[in-house]
Each structure stands twice: as C-alpha cells, then as structure tokens.
Amino acid sequence: MYPADLKYTKDHEWVRLGGADARVGITEYAQKQLGDVVYLELPQVGRTLKKGEVFGTIESVKAVSELYSPVDGEVTEVNSALVQRPESVNSDPHGSWMIAVRVRGESGDLLSADQYTTLTK
C-alpha cells in the first residue's frame, strides 16, 4: 500500500530521498484522515527547516493540520502547481510532493514502508 521507495514519519509525512535532495508530501493515511484537501500553505524557498519543525499547513473540509519536516535542510523548491490545485493530494498523495529540501545531516529514524504500515494498523 505504501511505496517502498519512500521513507515515512510518525507524523504521516513521506520523504523521497535522492542524494542530497528530498521531496516531501503526506501519506495516503494522512489524506484519508483529513478528507478532501482544499488548501495548502507552504514555506518560501530558502527557508531552513529542522527535523520535526512545522513547515506549513494543510486544510481539508474537516480540519486544518500542520505539516512537519521529516529532515533538516533548506527548502529549494515549492510545488506551486499543488498550491494552485491542492485537491490533487486527494487522488495521488504519494505522487503529490509539496516541497523539495536540500538535506543536511542524518535522516536515520525515518520509517520503512513496512514499519509505517504497522504503525497505521
């Protein structure tokens, strides 16, 4: 159910690591808990993030939730197309990245797909 090429957080974000860069989004589990996503607020390019720090908010018809950075790093790109069409998260949460980050430091305590599946049972 959860792509094996992604890593996951206990806060229900996913991260696709690729060398020094990573893309970040929310998991299908998070999307289902939220319901229909209608709005995203994301950080500016250049912002420095600490692992676990709030980097934005996601709003659905049911609730507003904070988004947490799964890694330390600097925001290098924001998915402006997703900001314009946040409902894309509803149909493809694992393909709808929100921010790209230049990773600094270790990302060792992220969960594998199997570990995340166990967490969400």
Secondary structure, DSSP 8 states (H G I E B T S, - for coil): ---TTSEE-TTSEEEEEETTEEEEEE-HHHHHHH-SEEEEE---TT-EE-TT-EEEEEEESS-EEEEE-SS-EEEEEE-HHHHH-TTHHHH-TTT---EEEEE-S--TT-B-HHHHHHHT-
